[in-house]
Amino acid sequence: MKPSDSSVEISGTDCQTDGVEAAPVSVDWWMGLLVLVAWSVVPLAVGFSRFGTADL
């Protein structure tokens, strides 16, 4: 018996023919874009807000 056959017997699924599960949300391209925008916009917004209230 091959190792792959034993894993099929134990788990009840065939590792080579099962479909690939969807990636987690944290790995999708749009999540990376969202993080990039947040890292750009939030510091600028905080800086603009603090600059507007600063006593020059």
C-alpha positions in Angstrom: 0.0 0.0 0.0 1.4 3.4 -1.0 1.4 6.3 1.6 -1.1 8.2 -0.5 -3.5 5.2 -0.3 -3.2 5.0 3.4 -4.0 8.7 3.8 -7.2 8.1 1.7 -8.2 5.3 3.9 -7.6 7.3 7.1 -9.2 10.6 6.1 -11.8 9.3 3.7 -10.8 11.8 1.0 -8.5 11.7 -1.9 -5.9 14.5 -1.5 -5.0 14.6 -5.2 -8.5 14.9 -6.6 -10.1 17.2 -4.1 -10.6 20.8 -5.1 -8.5 23.4 -3.6 -10.2 25.3 -0.8 -10.7 29.1 -1.2 -8.0 31.3 0.2 -8.7 33.1 3.4 -9.9 36.7 3.1 -6.6 38.0 4.5 -4.8 36.7 1.4 -7.0 38.1 -1.4 -5.7 40.9 -3.5 -8.4 43.3 -2.6 -7.5 42.9 1.1 -3.9 43.9 0.4 -5.2 46.9 -1.5 -7.4 47.8 1.4 -4.5 47.6 3.9 -2.3 49.7 1.6 -5.0 52.4 1.3 -5.6 52.4 5.0 -1.8 52.7 5.8 -1.7 55.7 3.4 -5.0 57.5 4.2 -5.2 57.1 8.0 -1.8 58.8 8.8 -2.5 61.6 6.4 -5.9 62.2 7.9 -4.5 62.2 11.4 -1.7 64.5 10.4 -4.1 66.9 8.6 -6.4 66.9 11.6 -3.6 67.6 14.1 -2.1 70.3 11.8 -5.5 72.0 11.5 -5.8 72.3 15.3 -2.2 73.2 16.0 -1.4 76.7 17.3 1.2 78.0 14.8 
